Every structure is written in C-alpha cells, then in structure tokens.
Amino acid sequence: MEGLATLKINDLVEEGKHLLGEFVGNANGKTLIVFGGIHGNEASGAKALKRVLPKLERITEKLNGRVFFLAGNTRALNKGVRFIDSDLNRHWTTKNIYYNEPNLKNPPNLSEDREQKELLEILHQVIRTAGNEVFVLDLHSTSADGVPFATLGDTLRNRDFAQKFPITILLGIEEQLDGTILEYLNNLGCVTMGYEAGQHFAESTINNHEALVWLALVNAGILKRENCADYEKYFAVLEKASGKGRIVEVRYREAVNPEKDGFVMKQGYENFQPVRKDEILAHNEKGEIKAGETGMILMPLYQKQGNDGFFLAREVAPFWLWLSKILRKSRIADLMHLLPGVKRHPSEKGTIIINTKVARLFPLQIFHLLGFRKRREVANQLVVSRRLYDTKSPFVN
C-alpha cells in the first residue's frame, strides 16, 4: 500500500510500524484484515502472521482479493506487556476515535493514542478502497489454558462466517465489553471474528492462529481450497484444538481492577471448565467472589494487567440459533417499538428504549433472538442496540 511502511518478514516489530504484510491479487475481490498483538503480551498472533507471510507471498497471484496483516500495539509488544497506558482493545470508543483521527493534529495523551492514530490511518485507506466484502480477524491468547474459541459480535453475517470453521463460538461478549477494535469495525459493516487460540506462551497457540488464518483465506473466498497446500492439516489442527465444537453465550462478566481491588483468581481454572452456583472463584479486598449461576468459566485472569476477572457462559441449543435467523430475516425487530413501553431512540439507529417495568415482561433472550445485544441502563430505562449490518453488507451492491 503506497505510503505505508511495511516490515520485512524477519524484522522485529518496530514502534509505529503496523503493516506486517500486504498481498493483492484481484484488487476487486474481497479483503481480509488480520490483527496480531492488539494486547502486547499476546505475541502469538504476530508470530503466526510472520510464519504465514513467506508462504502467502509465493501465491499472491492466486488471491482473489486483498490481504493485510497488522501488528496491534507495537510499543506494548516490544515490552511484552498487555498495554502501556490504556488497554488498546478497550480504546475504540467514539470519543477516542474522533480525537485520534489521522487528519486531526491532536497531541496524543497516551501511548495507545499513538497506536490508534497509526492504525486508523491504515484502516481508513483499506476500507475506503474496498470494492467487496471485508473480513477481519483479531488474534488473541489467554493467561489460562483451555479450549480455544472464537468471539463474535452477534450478526448473522458474522455467524455464517464463523460457522465455516471447526471451532467453538462465543456469543454475547459485546454486551460485556466496550471499545474493542472489532466492535468498531463491525459497526462499519465488516465481518469480524476474534480468536482466543490458547495459552500465551504455548507453541500450539501459534499453530492454532496460523491454521485459522489459512482457513479464513479459503472461507472468505480469497483463496481456493486447492491452492491452500495444507488445508486438511490446518483444518485438523483447529478441529483437534476445539474438541467439541459448540456455540456458547456469555451471561456474566466480573469487572475488576487488580491494582486497586486486590482481585486474585483462584488457581486451577481453565476455559470452559464447569462451575456451580455459589462456587468460590476468586477473592478481593471485600472477600469471596462466588459464581452467580451454574455454567462454564471463561478467561479467568491469571496476570497482573486486565479488567476482566472472568466470564460465565452457557451452551446455546442449535434450535435457538435457527429461530433467531428466521426472526431476524423476517424483520420483526423493526416493529419492536410498537410494543407497549418500547420506543425508538431519538438519535441512535438500531436502538430502542424500554421502560424497565415493561422489560420484566420480555425476557432478555427475546431481544437476543432479534439481534439486540448491546445494552445499558439509563434512568430506569433499558437501552438495547443491534448491529446495523446484521444481514446486509455495505460493501456489496
């Protein structure tokens, strides 16, 4: 990409140099953007991308589209820490994005402001020149061991893409987190998927990330299966890592600040390990932290940095996914504002406001079925939103 510095394959990640590689076959084809190292202590994604680079370089002419590999938080990657001043994967709020627009000359307040401005310059150019669907992967790892899994903003387009992989899929995490880079790109209309490939320092985590990238090229329609030399091997890697592929839904997040509240996770938990209601999971300065319901634990925090102590989730039956797809395609959600106690948000498209007294009559799962995931409570009112590009892409006529 003209005007953007690209790292050589064998170079270390340099501060501010995000573009690890760019490959353009058919410029009018689909686009795949892959991030590695949005969290600086999660280097496996960037390592996997560097492993893919020379192989992809040899088959660039066979690509029916464009591919961009990006290093995330370069300054944190150099130091091996999650972030310098602020979590880059919570930094993509409307306020921060506006402040760090590349065309504005606002001085950076934080290290992550610099990172965001640099990434925005690349993303603006890639998305502005897209003539077809845009897919985005964000490669992550976890401090605890356990089964790898994908995280999705709950749109039908995201689901359709993710279900092409032999992986476990996690829905509903966007209800619990604000300011993620995938939320920003999903709201622009990109098809997005995060992937937690395993424990930070395991070689298998790099292998899982590498396999995911190759399958994504095929599943996005950028590379034909016959041109992916080790497709069966990569498929088997993900299938073996995921064990029982399933779809689960996040139901609770334990928000923490270890430096201030003394949060300490109880040792021994792994992703998807069953827990029972009232089981002691952690401690803080106030005492014991117990599971609020029976389910599975996800991403228990075993590192000093981070604001997510753990998540609780439950498996979703295939019937509910099928019903959700039917209901969303029928556009019933467009009529929700006609219900008593429900009204459209005056300025936010795809958002409705619900009187909390009325909301008790409608279980939250009903709104989930219709695609309303993001929620917040304001003055005794429940505000829920759905993705604007649930079923239709803004990049395809």
Secondary structure, 3 states (H helix, E strand, C coil): CCCCCECCCCCCCCCCCCEEEEEECCCCCEEEEEEECCCCCCCHHHHHHHHHHHHHHCCHHHCCEEEEEEECCHHHHHHCCCCCCCCHHHCCCHHHHHHCCCCCCCCCCCHHHHHHHHHHHHHHHHHHCCCCCEEEEEEEEECCCECCEEEECCCHHHHHHHCCCCCCEEECHHHCCCCCHHHHHHHCCCEEEEEEEEECCCHHHHHHHHHHHHHHHHHCCCCCHHHCCCHHHHHHHHHHHHCCCCEEEEEEEEECCHHHHCCEECCCCCECEEECCCCEEEEECCEEEECCCCEEEECCCCCCCCCEEEEEEEECCHHHHHHHHHHHHCCHHHHHHHCCCEEECCCCCCEEEEEHHHHCCCCHHHHHHCCEEEEEEECCEEEEEECCCCCCCCCCC
